[in-house]
Amino acid sequence: MRCVIARFPFDLTKSGVLASMKGIKPEPITGESVLIGRRHYPAKQVGVVITRQDPRDFTSGEVTRAMTRLGFTCRGIQEPTRESATAVRALTPLQTASALLGSPAPAPLGL
């Protein structure tokens, strides 16, 4: 399938992308990602491998559009997981009110 990435046309196939990404270790995901095989790769890493261009030359959106058209599963920016959301310390009602009023929050008692 013909895809345009960074203003250049590429003839990509699903099997060709699978072969290109074989043996490549995924980098940490900070934005959009592509599921290739059983691994999630950052969209920019996939773009670099399949186009051999500098990652500044294209957007992750161009790569995810092309990979979606080829039948790969793509994810947007990762949202916080439930575990990380519960790890955030909840404010007391007094601290919440102080924050809403713009004054510094009082220190918790006993510290």
C-alpha atoms as a printed R data frame, in Angstrom:
    type eleno elety resid chain resno       x      y      z
1   ATOM     1    CA   MET     A     1   0.000  0.000  0.000
2   ATOM     2    CA   ARG     A     2   1.272  3.435 -0.856
3   ATOM     3    CA   CYS     A     3   1.622  5.712  2.183
4   ATOM     4    CA   VAL     A     4   3.001  9.235  2.394
5   ATOM     5    CA   ILE     A     5   5.232  9.962  5.383
6   ATOM     6    CA   ALA     A     6   7.253 13.181  5.595
7   ATOM     7    CA   ARG     A     7   6.131 14.131  2.060
8   ATOM     8    CA   PHE     A     8   7.715 10.979  0.610
9   ATOM     9    CA   PRO     A     9   5.705  8.061 -0.796
10  ATOM    10    CA   PHE     A    10   6.435  4.597  0.578
11  ATOM    11    CA   ASP     A    11   5.095  1.253 -0.636
12  ATOM    12    CA   LEU     A    12   4.511 -0.565  2.641
13  ATOM    13    CA   THR     A    13   3.108 -4.002  3.364
14  ATOM    14    CA   LYS     A    14   2.155 -5.520  6.676
15  ATOM    15    CA   SER     A    15   4.641 -8.354  6.217
16  ATOM    16    CA   GLY     A    16   7.367 -5.864  5.281
17  ATOM    17    CA   VAL     A    17   6.788 -3.848  8.450
18  ATOM    18    CA   LEU     A    18   6.802 -7.046 10.540
19  ATOM    19    CA   ALA     A    19  10.107 -8.076  8.955
20  ATOM    20    CA   SER     A    20  11.638 -4.615  9.482
21  ATOM    21    CA   MET     A    21  10.683 -4.525 13.170
22  ATOM    22    CA   LYS     A    22  11.789 -8.104 13.881
23  ATOM    23    CA   GLY     A    23  14.549 -8.154 16.501
24  ATOM    24    CA   ILE     A    24  14.204 -4.471 17.410
25  ATOM    25    CA   LYS     A    25  13.775 -3.725 21.096
26  ATOM    26    CA   PRO     A    26  10.980 -1.222 21.838
27  ATOM    27    CA   GLU     A    27  11.942  2.105 23.369
28  ATOM    28    CA   PRO     A    28   9.930  3.498 26.312
29  ATOM    29    CA   ILE     A    29   6.546  4.785 25.167
30  ATOM    30    CA   THR     A    30   5.792  8.426 25.902
31  ATOM    31    CA   GLY     A    31   3.186  9.171 23.231
32  ATOM    32    CA   GLU     A    32   1.400  7.336 20.447
33  ATOM    33    CA   SER     A    33   2.283  3.683 19.981
34  ATOM    34    CA   VAL     A    34   1.858  0.854 17.470
35  ATOM    35    CA   LEU     A    35   1.258 -2.797 18.348
36  ATOM    36    CA   ILE     A    36   3.460 -4.938 16.098
37  ATOM    37    CA   GLY     A    37   3.381 -8.613 16.912
38  ATOM    38    CA   ARG     A    38   3.140 -8.721 20.696
39  ATOM    39    CA   ARG     A    39   5.178 -5.574 21.334
40  ATOM    40    CA   HIS     A    40   4.166 -1.930 21.615
41  ATOM    41    CA   TYR     A    41   6.568  0.409 19.832
42  ATOM    42    CA   PRO     A    42   6.572  4.210 19.916
43  ATOM    43    CA   ALA     A    43   5.194  5.514 16.611
44  ATOM    44    CA   LYS     A    44   8.333  7.581 16.015
45  ATOM    45    CA   GLN     A    45  10.568  4.499 16.433
46  ATOM    46    CA   VAL     A    46   8.494  2.592 13.872
47  ATOM    47    CA   GLY     A    47   8.700  5.565 11.506
48  ATOM    48    CA   VAL     A    48  12.482  5.732 11.795
49  ATOM    49    CA   VAL     A    49  12.858  2.018 11.085
50  ATOM    50    CA   ILE     A    50  10.502  1.809  8.103
51  ATOM    51    CA   THR     A    51  11.426  5.137  6.454
52  ATOM    52    CA   ARG     A    52  15.080  5.441  7.540
53  ATOM    53    CA   GLN     A    53  14.483  9.148  8.041
54  ATOM    54    CA   ASP     A    54  15.217 11.447 10.933
55  ATOM    55    CA   PRO     A    55  12.320 11.415 13.432
56  ATOM    56    CA   ARG     A    56  12.114 15.212 13.215
57  ATOM    57    CA   ASP     A    57  11.042 14.907  9.558
58  ATOM    58    CA   PHE     A    58   7.657 13.308 10.278
59  ATOM    59    CA   THR     A    59   4.945 13.257 12.916
60  ATOM    60    CA   SER     A    60   3.763 10.288 14.923
61  ATOM    61    CA   GLY     A    61   0.301 10.938 13.450
62  ATOM    62    CA   GLU     A    62   1.576 10.212  9.938
63  ATOM    63    CA   VAL     A    63   3.015  6.900 11.121
64  ATOM    64    CA   THR     A    64  -0.089  5.845 13.064
65  ATOM    65    CA   ARG     A    65  -2.339  6.651 10.084
66  ATOM    66    CA   ALA     A    66  -0.166  4.516  7.809
67  ATOM    67    CA   MET     A    67   0.038  1.655 10.315
68  ATOM    68    CA   THR     A    68  -3.732  1.734 10.907
69  ATOM    69    CA   ARG     A    69  -4.334  1.493  7.165
70  ATOM    70    CA   LEU     A    70  -2.036 -1.554  7.098
71  ATOM    71    CA   GLY     A    71  -4.068 -3.205  9.858
72  ATOM    72    CA   PHE     A    72  -1.910 -2.607 12.929
73  ATOM    73    CA   THR     A    73  -3.426 -1.527 16.237
74  ATOM    74    CA   CYS     A    74  -2.410  1.984 17.271
75  ATOM    75    CA   ARG     A    75  -2.897  3.746 20.588
76  ATOM    76    CA   GLY     A    76  -2.983  7.430 21.392
77  ATOM    77    CA   ILE     A    77  -1.150  9.087 24.235
78  ATOM    78    CA   GLN     A    78  -1.185  6.822 27.277
79  ATOM    79    CA   GLU     A    79  -3.524  7.900 30.028
80  ATOM    80    CA   PRO     A    80  -2.541  7.381 33.660
81  ATOM    81    CA   THR     A    81  -3.282  3.950 35.009
82  ATOM    82    CA   ARG     A    82  -5.453  3.320 38.046
83  ATOM    83    CA   GLU     A    83  -2.392  2.435 40.127
84  ATOM    84    CA   SER     A    84  -0.658  5.738 39.403
85  ATOM    85    CA   ALA     A    85  -3.874  7.685 40.000
86  ATOM    86    CA   THR     A    86  -4.328  6.178 43.470
87  ATOM    87    CA   ALA     A    87  -0.683  6.808 44.312
88  ATOM    88    CA   VAL     A    88  -1.352 10.565 44.327
89  ATOM    89    CA   ARG     A    89  -1.953 11.757 47.886
90  ATOM    90    CA   ALA     A    90  -5.412 13.206 48.399
91  ATOM    91    CA   LEU     A    91  -5.666 16.679 49.890
92  ATOM    92    CA   THR     A    92  -7.590 17.316 53.066
93  ATOM    93    CA   PRO     A    93 -10.626 19.615 52.826
94  ATOM    94    CA   LEU     A    94  -8.614 22.406 54.492
95  ATOM    95    CA   GLN     A    95  -5.759 22.033 51.974
96  ATOM    96    CA   THR     A    96  -8.234 21.997 49.063
97  ATOM    97    CA   ALA     A    97  -9.919 25.176 50.305
98  ATOM    98    CA   SER     A    98  -6.558 26.873 50.781
99  ATOM    99    CA   ALA     A    99  -5.491 25.921 47.264
100 ATOM   100    CA   LEU     A   100  -8.753 27.266 45.802
101 ATOM   101    CA   LEU     A   101  -8.276 30.578 47.642
102 ATOM   102    CA   GLY     A   102  -4.705 30.846 46.392
103 ATOM   103    CA   SER     A   103  -3.086 30.860 49.792
104 ATOM   104    CA   PRO     A   104  -0.386 28.378 50.755
105 ATOM   105    CA   ALA     A   105  -1.769 25.201 52.219
106 ATOM   106    CA   PRO     A   106  -1.147 24.713 55.941
107 ATOM   107    CA   ALA     A   107   1.201 21.934 56.947
108 ATOM   108    CA   PRO     A   108  -0.478 18.744 58.143
109 ATOM   109    CA   LEU     A   109  -0.728 18.415 61.904
110 ATOM   110    CA   GLY     A   110   1.729 16.209 63.669
111 ATOM   111    CA   LEU     A   111   4.686 16.876 61.382
